[in-house]
Amino acid sequence: MAVRQLIFFFLLTVAVAQKGQSDEFDGKPEINNDTAKRVDDLIADMGDKVVYRGHLKSLGSNLTPLKIAERNDFPNPIEFFDDYVKPSKPVVIRGGAKIYPNFDKFTSDNYLSETFPDWEIDVETAKKEDIMKISKAMNMTGFIETYKKKDIYMLSDIDNSAKLADSTYLPKSLLCADFLRGINSCYMQMSSGGTNSYFRRDVFEQLICMYDGSSTFTMANKKYQHYIKLTEESYVDIDVDRVDMKKFPQLSRVPYYQATLNRGDCIYIPYLWYQQIRASNARNLHIGTYFCPILELFSRKGCIKKMKKIPSRAPWAKFKAAEEDISNKKRIIALFAGVQQPFDRQTFFETLFAEMPLGTQLDEGMVGKIFQSIDADGNGLIKFLDIYRADNDILEPLYYIFHGTVRDTVEVATGIQMYSQELLDQVVELKKKTDEQDAQRKAHEESCQADAASYELKQSPKKEEPNQNNKKEEL
């Protein structure tokens, strides 16, 4: 329709110009049926000639990519939070990983196979990410022997108790209580090159460092979520090498950021930002750290006091992954990004209602009770810290709605769309009654079987009395 209006306006301008050359022009150009038909004919001739920026090209080709901020060292925890995490601003740290001990050794296959030969890893069976492909388990030695010959790459968590955790480091930017308590996991990805990920969105903050090779990161700000449609698995269902902009025209309106990381470079990817990673066609290895979203540094004063003692890095083996309850709590708080503190019950409900997953419902009465429990001083207002200090039992219904983790009730609540605490209690009670009824039914069946057996025994003909010797044999 916009194209038709544009052509129509063009012909209108021509008509005005033509009339203007006549002495009899009265300022009212005449647009007759012939003119309108010419507009429609032009549109029909255009057909598929409408240009979609970036059509059938790689993701991010719709415009010159925006640049990501860069620096040459890791910021301290306070600076990292204030300048990048809080404003949701990505940053590239050039050469940041080169301060890690053993950094150079990760370029050697022999070092990995000889130092961590029995490390059980997950191997993806296609370099271009495909959730339909089944991953398989393999030890590091087996992977090193085959990864250059096959279309595979490894992507495995690094357990903090594993031997590799001693050689995996966290930078000083994360060495503050608020960050350390929210470390979700560390992982390694390695290939012979040419890997290509989905365009996806993660529900954690992420810090990635290149140990070998180079990779190009294409990213989009979370604020463009209304243009970017995700699957249930949190990725965009497009071919990142040939984006069909006719099928997904809204993606052409997204301004993408892009940065290429070389060996030793690191990048911070903010919470809920969209990302796609394309590795170069050479040996490629990066290590990433996922940590929970943070809206406020609750331990800011303590972190400032210890600032001079914070080392430049620390091994992952010294720490542990965040407990599930802490992780869930931090992610609940993250839903209130942009909300002015303190806030009241209505804002609490409104924010949760707007953020709840599709297909679920939020009971206002339940949310009111949760707010009342969080509001310890009863003044009708709460802060992020109040949510953080609340008992997990209070927040557990929200954990289930937003993260799908409620202890002991997951299996009985599957498929239920309304997850109020009252309903969960009803489901538990219903399961209890069902179990009791099953037990009673089983007992009744056993009783009936016993009665039937007794009846058959009474109805069966009497046998002759065996002699004394036969009795002893039977005994």
Buried (B, 14 or more C-beta within 10 A) or exposed (E): EEEEEEBBEEBBEEBBEEBEEEEEEEEEBEBEEEBEEEBEEBBEEEEEEEEBEBBEBBBBBBEEBBEBBEBEBBBBBBEBBBBBBBEBBBBBBBEBBBBBEEBBEBBEBEBBBEBBEEBEBEBBEBBBBEEEEEBEEBBBBBBBEEBEEEBBBBBBBBBBEBEBBBBBBBBBBBBBBBBBBBBBBBBBBBBBBBBBBBBBBBBBBBBBBBBBBBBBBBBBBBEBBEBBEBEEEEBBEBEBEEBEBEEBBEBBBBEBBBBEBEBBBBBBBBBBBBBBBBBBEEBBBBBBBBBBBBBBBBBBEEBBEBBEEBEEBBBBBEBEBBEBBBBBBBBBBBBBBEBEEBBBBEBBBBBBEEBBEEEBEBBEEBBBBBBBEBBEEEEEBBBBEBBBEBEBEBBBBBBBBBBBBBEEBEEBBEEBEBBBBEBBEEBBEEBEEEEEEEEEEEEEEEEEEEEEEEEEEEEEEEEEEEEEEEEEEEE
